Amino acid sequence: MKVTVNQVSEGLASYIDHELVPKVPGIRKWVLGVAGAYAGSMVVEKIKEHKDLLTSLGIMTEDGMVDIDKVMPYIKTMANQSGPVSEHFPMIGDIRFDASDVDKLYSYIIG
């Protein structure tokens, strides 16, 4: 399935709002919500910045569509191989991710 860069951005922001924000306590929810909105816009910039590389890898088409079904299986494989991971985010705290988060993110991206 090919999706727009904006669908990737909006999907990431929705994933953060619906899946991650509920996991953090207190005012950290607000901080993470703002960070999620910023992360979505940052993804747009990074995808556009690296369009030539993404196109050469076959992840993005010449007209700017992202082949989400091409990239997500690789991310899922890496998540399965590494197992659950935790990441510390300043002002937010530790958040745990596992392979199920890849599926959730995919669902938010494809709508």
N, CA, C and O atoms as a printed pandas DataFrame, in Angstrom:
     atom_number atom_name residue_name chain_id  residue_number  x_coord  y_coord  z_coord
0              1         N          MET        A               1    0.850   -1.172    0.000
1              2        CA          MET        A               1    0.000    0.000    0.000
2              3         C          MET        A               1    0.896    1.236    0.000
3              4         O          MET        A               1    1.857    1.331    0.764
4              5         N          LYS        A               2    0.566    2.149   -0.851
5              6        CA          LYS        A               2    1.319    3.394   -0.895
6              7         C          LYS        A               2    0.513    4.485   -0.182
7              8         O          LYS        A               2   -0.693    4.628   -0.386
8              9         N          VAL        A               3    1.216    5.247    0.660
9             10        CA          VAL        A               3    0.577    6.309    1.433
10            11         C          VAL        A               3    1.351    7.605    1.220
11            12         O          VAL        A               3    2.505    7.595    0.792
12            13         N          THR        A               4    0.702    8.701    1.522
13            14        CA          THR        A               4    1.367    9.991    1.401
14            15         C          THR        A               4    2.273   10.223    2.608
15            16         O          THR        A               4    2.131    9.578    3.647
16            17         N          VAL        A               5    3.188   11.140    2.448
17            18        CA          VAL        A               5    4.063   11.533    3.555
18            19         C          VAL        A               5    3.213   12.074    4.703
19            20         O          VAL        A               5    3.518   11.834    5.871
20            21         N          ASN        A               6    2.157   12.797    4.373
21            22        CA          ASN        A               6    1.274   13.329    5.417
22            23         C          ASN        A               6    0.563   12.213    6.175
23            24         O          ASN        A               6    0.327   12.344    7.376
24            25         N          GLN        A               7    0.220   11.124    5.503
25            26        CA          GLN        A               7   -0.395    9.990    6.203
26            27         C          GLN        A               7    0.589    9.380    7.207
27            28         O          GLN        A               7    0.193    8.989    8.305
28            29         N          VAL        A               8    1.855    9.301    6.836
29            30        CA          VAL        A               8    2.874    8.798    7.763
30            31         C          VAL        A               8    2.969    9.728    8.965
31            32         O          VAL        A               8    2.987    9.275   10.110
32            33         N          SER        A               9    3.028   11.020    8.702
33            34        CA          SER        A               9    3.130   12.026    9.760
34            35         C          SER        A               9    1.927   11.988   10.689
35            36         O          SER        A               9    2.079   11.951   11.910
36            37         N          GLU        A              10    0.742   11.996   10.115
37            38        CA          GLU        A              10   -0.478   11.982   10.915
38            39         C          GLU        A              10   -0.642   10.667   11.664
39            40         O          GLU        A              10   -1.127   10.650   12.795
40            41         N          GLY        A              11   -0.237    9.559   11.035
41            42        CA          GLY        A              11   -0.305    8.260   11.689
42            43         C          GLY        A              11    0.611    8.193   12.897
43            44         O          GLY        A              11    0.232    7.659   13.939
44            45         N          LEU        A              12    1.823    8.737   12.763
45            46        CA          LEU        A              12    2.751    8.761   13.893
46            47         C          LEU        A              12    2.204    9.617   15.029
47            48         O          LEU        A              12    2.246    9.215   16.192
48            49         N          ALA        A              13    1.695   10.788   14.693
49            50        CA          ALA        A              13    1.125   11.669   15.717
50            51         C          ALA        A              13   -0.064   11.004   16.416
51            52         O          ALA        A              13   -0.195   11.110   17.636
52            53         N          SER        A              14   -0.924   10.325   15.666
53            54        CA          SER        A              14   -2.077    9.631   16.263
54            55         C          SER        A              14   -1.627    8.470   17.136
55            56         O          SER        A              14   -2.189    8.241   18.207
56            57         N          TYR        A              15   -0.617    7.737   16.685
57            58        CA          TYR        A              15   -0.073    6.635   17.482
58            59         C          TYR        A              15    0.425    7.160   18.822
59            60         O          TYR        A              15    0.134    6.580   19.868
60            61         N          ILE        A              16    1.166    8.243   18.789
61            62        CA          ILE        A              16    1.692    8.818   20.036
62            63         C          ILE        A              16    0.547    9.255   20.939
63            64         O          ILE        A              16    0.552    8.964   22.135
64            65         N          ASP        A              17   -0.440    9.957   20.372
65            66        CA          ASP        A              17   -1.578   10.436   21.167
66            67         C          ASP        A              17   -2.384    9.304   21.793
67            68         O          ASP        A              17   -2.773    9.389   22.957
68            69         N          HIS        A              18   -2.634    8.250   21.029
69            70        CA          HIS        A              18   -3.535    7.190   21.493
70            71         C          HIS        A              18   -2.841    6.037   22.210
71            72         O          HIS        A              18   -3.449    5.381   23.057
72            73         N          GLU        A              19   -1.586    5.786   21.883
73            74        CA          GLU        A              19   -0.907    4.620   22.452
74            75         C          GLU        A              19    0.118    4.987   23.525
75            76         O          GLU        A              19    0.282    4.248   24.495
76            77         N          LEU        A              20    0.805    6.108   23.368
77            78        CA          LEU        A              20    1.871    6.450   24.303
78            79         C          LEU        A              20    1.441    7.427   25.383
79            80         O          LEU        A              20    1.789    7.253   26.551
80            81         N          VAL        A              21    0.690    8.449   25.008
81            82        CA          VAL        A              21    0.269    9.460   25.995
82            83         C          VAL        A              21   -0.446    8.817   27.187
83            84         O          VAL        A              21   -0.174    9.202   28.324
84            85         N          PRO        A              22   -1.349    7.854   26.975
85            86        CA          PRO        A              22   -2.024    7.248   28.137
86            87         C          PRO        A              22   -1.080    6.501   29.092
87            88         O          PRO        A              22   -1.452    6.238   30.236
88            89         N          LYS        A              23    0.122    6.159   28.644
89            90        CA          LYS        A              23    1.047    5.384   29.469
90            91         C          LYS        A              23    1.899    6.234   30.404
91            92         O          LYS        A              23    2.588    5.695   31.271
92            93         N          VAL        A              24    1.862    7.545   30.241
93            94        CA          VAL        A              24    2.709    8.387   31.093
94            95         C          VAL        A              24    1.856    9.149   32.101
95            96         O          VAL        A              24    0.698    9.461   31.824
96            97         N          PRO        A              25    2.420    9.450   33.267
97            98        CA          PRO        A              25    1.638   10.112   34.316
98            99         C          PRO        A              25    1.653   11.643   34.221
99           100         O          PRO        A              25    2.544   12.244   33.622
100          101         N          GLY        A              26    0.638   12.240   34.831
101          102        CA          GLY        A              26    0.588   13.681   35.080
102          103         C          GLY        A              26    0.850   14.581   33.880
103          104         O          GLY        A              26    0.404   14.315   32.764
104          105         N          ILE        A              27    1.579   15.640   34.144
105          106        CA          ILE        A              27    1.841   16.657   33.129
106          107         C          ILE        A              27    2.702   16.132   31.993
107          108         O          ILE        A              27    2.797   16.748   30.931
108          109         N          ARG        A              28    3.328   14.989   32.229
109          110        CA          ARG        A              28    4.115   14.371   31.160
110          111         C          ARG        A              28    3.240   14.046   29.953
111          112         O          ARG        A              28    3.733   13.985   28.826
112          113         N          LYS        A              29    1.939   13.838   30.186
113          114        CA          LYS        A              29    1.008   13.601   29.080
114          115         C          LYS        A              29    0.999   14.798   28.131
115          116         O          LYS        A              29    0.978   14.638   26.910
116          117         N          TRP        A              30    1.016   15.990   28.707
117          118        CA          TRP        A              30    1.009   17.197   27.885
118          119         C          TRP        A              30    2.298   17.314   27.096
119          120         O          TRP        A              30    2.289   17.617   25.903
120          121         N          VAL        A              31    3.406   17.071   27.779
121          122        CA          VAL        A              31    4.709   17.165   27.124
122          123         C          VAL        A              31    4.784   16.171   25.967
123          124         O          VAL        A              31    5.231   16.520   24.874
124          125         N          LEU        A              32    4.354   14.946   26.202
125          126        CA          LEU        A              32    4.393   13.931   25.154
126          127         C          LEU        A              32    3.430   14.277   24.020
127          128         O          LEU        A              32    3.742   14.036   22.853
128          129         N          GLY        A              33    2.278   14.833   24.342
129          130        CA          GLY        A              33    1.336   15.246   23.295
130          131         C          GLY        A              33    1.931   16.297   22.381
131          132         O          GLY        A              33    1.774   16.222   21.162
132          133         N          VAL        A              34    2.607   17.269   22.952
133          134        CA          VAL        A              34    3.274   18.311   22.154
134          135         C          VAL        A              34    4.404   17.687   21.338
135          136         O          VAL        A              34    4.575   17.995   20.158
136          137         N          ALA        A              35    5.170   16.808   21.980
137          138        CA          ALA        A              35    6.264   16.135   21.279
138          139         C          ALA        A              35    5.745   15.305   20.112
139          140         O          ALA        A              35    6.385   15.238   19.062
140          141         N          GLY        A              36    4.594   14.677   20.291
141          142        CA          GLY        A              36    3.999   13.886   19.221
142          143         C          GLY        A              36    3.638   14.723   18.013
143          144         O          GLY        A              36    3.864   14.315   16.874
144          145         N          ALA        A              37    3.085   15.878   18.258
145          146        CA          ALA        A              37    2.751   16.777   17.157
146          147         C          ALA        A              37    4.019   17.223   16.431
147          148         O          ALA        A              37    4.049   17.292   15.202
148          149         N          TYR        A              38    5.053   17.522   17.195
149          150        CA          TYR        A              38    6.327   17.929   16.605
150          151         C          TYR        A              38    6.957   16.774   15.829
151          152         O          TYR        A              38    7.490   16.976   14.738
152          153         N          ALA        A              39    6.898   15.569   16.385
153          154        CA          ALA        A              39    7.480   14.398   15.725
154          155         C          ALA        A              39    6.833   14.167   14.366
155          156         O          ALA        A              39    7.509   13.819   13.398
156          157         N          GLY        A              40    5.527   14.362   14.300
157          158        CA          GLY        A              40    4.829   14.201   13.032
158          159         C          GLY        A              40    5.344   15.144   11.971
159          160         O          GLY        A              40    5.574   14.733   10.834
160          161         N          SER        A              41    5.531   16.413   12.329
161          162        CA          SER        A              41    6.031   17.378   11.345
162          163         C          SER        A              41    7.501   17.121   11.026
163          164         O          SER        A              41    7.940   17.360    9.901
164          165         N          MET        A              42    8.261   16.641   11.998
165          166        CA          MET        A              42    9.669   16.338   11.775
166          167         C          MET        A              42    9.814   15.183   10.781
167          168         O          MET        A              42   10.736   15.181    9.965
168          169         N          VAL        A              43    8.918   14.212   10.844
169          170        CA          VAL        A              43    8.954   13.086    9.916
170          171         C          VAL        A              43    8.781   13.581    8.482
171          172         O          VAL        A              43    9.476   13.116    7.579
172          173         N          VAL        A              44    7.872   14.508    8.271
173          174        CA          VAL        A              44    7.659   15.065    6.931
174          175         C          VAL        A              44    8.960   15.670    6.416
175          176         O          VAL        A              44    9.364   15.411    5.282
176          177         N          GLU        A              45    9.612   16.474    7.247
177          178        CA          GLU        A              45   10.864   17.118    6.842
178          179         C          GLU        A              45   11.939   16.086    6.515
179          180         O          GLU        A              45   12.624   16.209    5.500
180          181         N          LYS        A              46   12.094   15.067    7.367
181          182        CA          LYS        A              46   13.133   14.057    7.163
182          183         C          LYS        A              46   12.868   13.210    5.931
183          184         O          LYS        A              46   13.801   12.878    5.200
184          185         N          ILE        A              47   11.625   12.859    5.689
185          186        CA          ILE        A              47   11.300   12.081    4.492
186          187         C          ILE        A              47   11.615   12.889    3.251
187          188         O          ILE        A              47   12.202   12.366    2.304
188          189         N          LYS        A              48   11.233   14.157    3.243
189          190        CA          LYS        A              48   11.513   15.009    2.080
190          191         C          LYS        A              48   13.016   15.216    1.911
191          192         O          LYS        A              48   13.520   15.232    0.788
192          193         N          GLU        A              49   13.724   15.373    3.016
193          194        CA          GLU        A              49   15.176   15.576    2.981
194          195         C          GLU        A              49   15.894   14.368    2.376
195          196         O          GLU        A              49   16.905   14.522    1.690
196          197         N          HIS        A              50   15.376   13.182    2.630
197          198        CA          HIS        A              50   16.029   11.954    2.173
198          199         C          HIS        A              50   15.263   11.253    1.052
199          200         O          HIS        A              50   15.378   10.041    0.872
200          201         N          LYS        A              51   14.488   12.023    0.310
201          202        CA          LYS        A              51   13.649   11.447   -0.744
202          203         C          LYS        A              51   14.477   10.663   -1.765
203          204         O          LYS        A              51   14.066    9.583   -2.189
204          205         N          ASP        A              52   15.631   11.191   -2.162
205          206        CA          ASP        A              52   16.446   10.494   -3.161
206          207         C          ASP        A              52   16.872    9.109   -2.668
207          208         O          ASP        A              52   16.799    8.134   -3.416
208          209         N          LEU        A              53   17.313    9.024   -1.417
209          210        CA          LEU        A              53   17.722    7.739   -0.854
210          211         C          LEU        A              53   16.526    6.796   -0.751
211          212         O          LEU        A              53   16.610    5.632   -1.143
212          213         N          LEU        A              54   15.411    7.305   -0.221
213          214        CA          LEU        A              54   14.221    6.469   -0.058
214          215         C          LEU        A              54   13.706    5.971   -1.401
215          216         O          LEU        A              54   13.221    4.845   -1.507
216          217         N          THR        A              55   13.814    6.813   -2.430
217          218        CA          THR        A              55   13.396    6.422   -3.776
218          219         C          THR        A              55   14.323    5.336   -4.327
219          220         O          THR        A              55   13.862    4.360   -4.920
220          221         N          SER        A              56   15.630    5.513   -4.127
221          222        CA          SER        A              56   16.578    4.516   -4.637
222          223         C          SER        A              56   16.416    3.167   -3.933
223          224         O          SER        A              56   16.706    2.125   -4.521
224          225         N          LEU        A              57   15.957    3.179   -2.684
225          226        CA          LEU        A              57   15.712    1.940   -1.955
226          227         C          LEU        A              57   14.360    1.323   -2.292
227          228         O          LEU        A              57   14.064    0.204   -1.873
228          229         N          GLY        A              58   13.538    2.051   -3.051
229          230        CA          GLY        A              58   12.228    1.547   -3.424
230          231         C          GLY        A              58   11.167    1.742   -2.363
231          232         O          GLY        A              58   10.069    1.196   -2.469
232          233         N          ILE        A              59   11.489    2.522   -1.336
233          234        CA          ILE        A              59   10.542    2.780   -0.259
234          235         C          ILE        A              59    9.600    3.918   -0.631
235          236         O          ILE        A              59    8.476    4.004   -0.136
236          237         N          MET        A              60   10.083    4.792   -1.518
237          238        CA          MET        A              60    9.284    5.940   -1.940
238          239         C          MET        A              60    9.252    5.964   -3.466
239          240         O          MET        A              60   10.237    5.638   -4.129
240          241         N          THR        A              61    8.105    6.356   -4.006
241          242        CA          THR        A              61    7.980    6.477   -5.450
242          243         C          THR        A              61    8.443    7.862   -5.893
243          244         O          THR        A              61    8.590    8.770   -5.075
244          245         N          GLU        A              62    8.666    8.007   -7.168
245          246        CA          GLU        A              62    9.111    9.298   -7.714
246          247         C          GLU        A              62    8.115   10.420   -7.405
247          248         O          GLU        A              62    8.504   11.579   -7.258
248          249         N          ASP        A              63    6.829   10.068   -7.309
249          250        CA          ASP        A              63    5.816   11.091   -7.046
250          251         C          ASP        A              63    5.598   11.332   -5.555
251          252         O          ASP        A              63    4.657   12.027   -5.172
252          253         N          GLY        A              64    6.472   10.756   -4.699
253          254        CA          GLY        A              64    6.437   11.083   -3.281
254          255         C          GLY        A              64    5.562   10.202   -2.407
255          256         O          GLY        A              64    5.299   10.551   -1.256
256          257         N          MET        A              65    5.108    9.075   -2.921
257          258        CA          MET        A              65    4.311    8.152   -2.114
258          259         C          MET        A              65    5.247    7.182   -1.389
259          260         O          MET        A              65    6.267    6.764   -1.937
260          261         N          VAL        A              66    4.893    6.831   -0.158
261          262        CA          VAL        A              66    5.692    5.914    0.649
262          263         C          VAL        A              66    5.062    4.524    0.553
263          264         O          VAL        A              66    3.871    4.352    0.810
264          265         N          ASP        A              67    5.885    3.530    0.176
265          266        CA          ASP        A              67    5.406    2.154    0.091
266          267         C          ASP        A              67    5.514    1.535    1.483
267          268         O          ASP        A              67    6.504    0.878    1.806
268          269         N          ILE        A              68    4.496    1.750    2.292
269          270        CA          ILE        A              68    4.505    1.358    3.694
270          271         C          ILE        A              68    4.584   -0.159    3.854
271          272         O          ILE        A              68    5.147   -0.647    4.834
272          273         N          ASP        A              69    4.028   -0.905    2.907
273          274        CA          ASP        A              69    4.083   -2.359    2.983
274          275         C          ASP        A              69    5.476   -2.904    2.677
275          276         O          ASP        A              69    5.768   -4.062    2.972
276          277         N          LYS        A              70    6.315   -2.091    2.102
277          278        CA          LYS        A              70    7.678   -2.514    1.818
278          279         C          LYS        A              70    8.572   -2.332    3.043
279          280         O          LYS        A              70    9.437   -3.167    3.305
280          281         N          VAL        A              71    8.374   -1.257    3.788
281          282        CA          VAL        A              71    9.271   -0.935    4.891
282          283         C          VAL        A              71    8.847   -1.557    6.222
283          284         O          VAL        A              71    9.704   -1.947    7.015
284          285         N          MET        A              72    7.567   -1.654    6.476
285          286        CA          MET        A              72    7.105   -2.132    7.781
286          287         C          MET        A              72    7.509   -3.577    8.097
287          288         O          MET        A              72    7.822   -3.862    9.253
288          289         N          PRO        A              73    7.518   -4.507    7.127
289          290        CA          PRO        A              73    7.975   -5.860    7.473
290          291         C          PRO        A              73    9.413   -5.891    8.001
291          292         O          PRO        A              73    9.731   -6.689    8.882
292          293         N          TYR        A              74   10.268   -5.037    7.475
293          294        CA          TYR        A              74   11.649   -4.981    7.958
294          295         C          TYR        A              74   11.702   -4.452    9.389
295          296         O          TYR        A              74   12.452   -4.958   10.224
296          297         N          ILE        A              75   10.901   -3.435    9.654
297          298        CA          ILE        A              75   10.858   -2.888   11.010
298          299         C          ILE        A              75   10.309   -3.940   11.974
299          300         O          ILE        A              75   10.811   -4.093   13.087
300          301         N          LYS        A              76    9.285   -4.654   11.543
301          302        CA          LYS        A              76    8.685   -5.695   12.388
302          303         C          LYS        A              76    9.687   -6.813   12.665
303          304         O          LYS        A              76    9.766   -7.309   13.789
304          305         N          THR        A              77   10.452   -7.213   11.649
305          306        CA          THR        A              77   11.471   -8.247   11.830
306          307         C          THR        A              77   12.515   -7.793   12.843
307          308         O          THR        A              77   12.903   -8.564   13.721
308          309         N          MET        A              78   12.968   -6.558   12.727
309          310        CA          MET        A              78   13.953   -6.038   13.677
310          311         C          MET        A              78   13.379   -6.004   15.085
311          312         O          MET        A              78   14.071   -6.329   16.049
312          313         N          ALA        A              79   12.118   -5.612   15.206
313          314        CA          ALA        A              79   11.478   -5.559   16.524
314          315         C          ALA        A              79   11.349   -6.959   17.121
315          316         O          ALA        A              79   11.555   -7.144   18.320
316          317         N          ASN        A              80   11.015   -7.928   16.302
317          318        CA          ASN        A              80   10.903   -9.311   16.789
318          319         C          ASN        A              80   12.259   -9.873   17.200
319          320         O          ASN        A              80   12.370  -10.579   18.202
320          321         N          GLN        A              81   13.280   -9.558   16.425
321          322        CA          GLN        A              81   14.618  -10.063   16.725
322          323         C          GLN        A              81   15.203   -9.438   17.990
323          324         O          GLN        A              81   15.857  -10.120   18.779
324          325         N          SER        A              82   14.970   -8.151   18.179
325          326        CA          SER        A              82   15.569   -7.470   19.331
326          327         C          SER        A              82   14.757   -7.668   20.599
327          328         O          SER        A              82   15.291   -7.542   21.701
328          329         N          GLY        A              83   13.473   -7.977   20.458
329          330        CA          GLY        A              83   12.606   -8.093   21.625
330          331         C          GLY        A              83   12.212   -6.717   22.139
331          332         O          GLY        A              83   12.571   -5.706   21.537
332          333         N          PRO        A              84   11.487   -6.669   23.234
333          334        CA          PRO        A              84   11.042   -5.390   23.782
334          335         C          PRO        A              84   12.231   -4.486   24.138
335          336         O          PRO        A              84   13.264   -4.954   24.617
336          337         N          VAL        A              85   12.061   -3.205   23.895
337          338        CA          VAL        A              85   13.090   -2.220   24.229
338          339         C          VAL        A              85   12.454   -1.071   25.001
339          340         O          VAL        A              85   11.272   -0.768   24.839
340          341         N          SER        A              86   13.252   -0.450   25.830
341          342        CA          SER        A              86   12.807    0.748   26.540
342          343         C          SER        A              86   13.677    1.906   26.101
343          344         O          SER        A              86   14.868    1.743   25.839
344          345         N          GLU        A              87   13.080    3.055   26.027
345          346        CA          GLU        A              87   13.814    4.264   25.670
346          347         C          GLU        A              87   13.454    5.344   26.674
347          348         O          GLU        A              87   12.294    5.499   27.056
348          349         N          HIS        A              88   14.460    6.080   27.092
349          350        CA          HIS        A              88   14.231    7.183   28.028
350          351         C          HIS        A              88   14.101    8.474   27.232
351          352         O          HIS        A              88   14.957    8.797   26.409
352          353         N          PHE        A              89   13.036    9.200   27.481
353          354        CA          PHE        A              89   12.804   10.490   26.846
354          355         C          PHE        A              89   12.839   11.561   27.924
355          356         O          PHE        A              89   12.092   11.481   28.900
356          357         N          PRO        A              90   13.699   12.567   27.761
357          358        CA          PRO        A              90   13.761   13.638   28.772
358          359         C          PRO        A              90   12.381   14.260   28.994
359          360         O          PRO        A              90   11.625   14.470   28.045
360          361         N          MET        A              91   12.070   14.546   30.229
361          362        CA          MET        A              91   10.810   15.156   30.671
362          363         C          MET        A              91    9.603   14.239   30.515
363          364         O          MET        A              91    8.503   14.598   30.935
364          365         N          ILE        A              92    9.787   13.063   29.921
365          366        CA          ILE        A              92    8.673   12.137   29.722
366          367         C          ILE        A              92    8.885   10.873   30.535
367          368         O          ILE        A              92    7.963   10.387   31.190
368          369         N          GLY        A              93   10.090   10.346   30.493
369          370        CA          GLY        A              93   10.410    9.120   31.221
370          371         C          GLY        A              93   10.664    7.971   30.272
371          372         O          GLY        A              93   10.876    8.172   29.076
372          373         N          ASP        A              94   10.643    6.769   30.810
373          374        CA          ASP        A              94   10.903    5.569   30.026
374          375         C          ASP        A              94    9.619    5.067   29.373
375          376         O          ASP        A              94    8.557    5.030   29.995
376          377         N          ILE        A              95    9.742    4.686   28.113
377          378        CA          ILE        A              95    8.619    4.098   27.379
378          379         C          ILE        A              95    9.117    2.806   26.757
379          380         O          ILE        A              95   10.190    2.764   26.155
380          381         N          ARG        A              96    8.329    1.760   26.909
381          382        CA          ARG        A              96    8.679    0.433   26.405
382          383         C          ARG        A              96    7.983    0.203   25.062
383          384         O          ARG        A              96    6.806    0.520   24.894
384          385         N          PHE        A              97    8.727   -0.349   24.119
385          386        CA          PHE        A              97    8.203   -0.657   22.789
386          387         C          PHE        A              97    8.451   -2.126   22.496
387          388         O          PHE        A              97    9.453   -2.694   22.931
388          389         N          ASP        A              98    7.529   -2.745   21.753
389          390        CA          ASP        A              98    7.743   -4.106   21.282
390          391         C          ASP        A              98    7.134   -4.246   19.886
391          392         O          ASP        A              98    6.633   -3.276   19.317
392          393         N          ALA        A              99    7.184   -5.452   19.350
393          394        CA          ALA        A              99    6.717   -5.674   17.980
394          395         C          ALA        A              99    5.249   -5.284   17.788
395          396         O          ALA        A              99    4.854   -4.897   16.688
396          397         N          SER        A             100    4.446   -5.380   18.832
397          398        CA          SER        A             100    3.034   -5.002   18.692
398          399         C          SER        A             100    2.891   -3.509   18.399
399          400         O          SER        A             100    1.911   -3.085   17.787
400          401         N          ASP        A             101    3.869   -2.715   18.835
401          402        CA          ASP        A             101    3.823   -1.282   18.541
402          403         C          ASP        A             101    4.009   -1.007   17.047
403          404         O          ASP        A             101    3.474   -0.033   16.519
404          405         N          VAL        A             102    4.761   -1.861   16.378
405          406        CA          VAL        A             102    4.926   -1.716   14.924
406          407         C          VAL        A             102    3.574   -1.914   14.240
407          408         O          VAL        A             102    3.208   -1.156   13.342
408          409         N          ASP        A             103    2.842   -2.932   14.668
409          410        CA          ASP        A             103    1.510   -3.181   14.103
410          411         C          ASP        A             103    0.559   -2.020   14.383
411          412         O          ASP        A             103   -0.210   -1.609   13.514
412          413         N          LYS        A             104    0.619   -1.504   15.589
413          414        CA          LYS        A             104   -0.252   -0.382   15.951
414          415         C          LYS        A             104    0.071    0.844   15.113
415          416         O          LYS        A             104   -0.829    1.509   14.600
416          417         N          LEU        A             105    1.373    1.143   14.975
417          418        CA          LEU        A             105    1.777    2.293   14.165
418          419         C          LEU        A             105    1.310    2.125   12.730
419          420         O          LEU        A             105    0.802    3.071   12.128
420          421         N          TYR        A             106    1.473    0.946   12.184
421          422        CA          TYR        A             106    1.015    0.657   10.821
422          423         C          TYR        A             106   -0.477    0.934   10.681
423          424         O          TYR        A             106   -0.912    1.545    9.704
424          425         N          SER        A             107   -1.248    0.489   11.648
425          426        CA          SER        A             107   -2.699    0.720   11.610
426          427         C          SER        A             107   -3.045    2.196   11.612
427          428         O          SER        A             107   -3.949    2.629   10.896
428          429         N          TYR        A             108   -2.330    2.969   12.413
429          430        CA          TYR        A             108   -2.584    4.410   12.432
430          431         C          TYR        A             108   -2.192    5.068   11.118
431          432         O          TYR        A             108   -2.857    6.007   10.681
432          433         N          ILE        A             109   -1.139    4.599   10.489
433          434        CA          ILE        A             109   -0.694    5.197    9.237
434          435         C          ILE        A             109   -1.674    4.907    8.112
435          436         O          ILE        A             109   -2.015    5.804    7.341
436          437         N          ILE        A             110   -2.132    3.661    8.008
437          438        CA          ILE        A             110   -3.029    3.322    6.886
438          439         C          ILE        A             110   -4.463    3.743    7.151
439          440         O          ILE        A             110   -5.295    3.728    6.243
440          441         N          GLY        A             111   -4.760    4.123    8.401
441          442        CA          GLY        A             111   -6.088    4.627    8.734
442          443         C          GLY        A             111   -7.056    3.538    8.851
443          444         O          GLY        A             111   -8.230    3.782    9.128
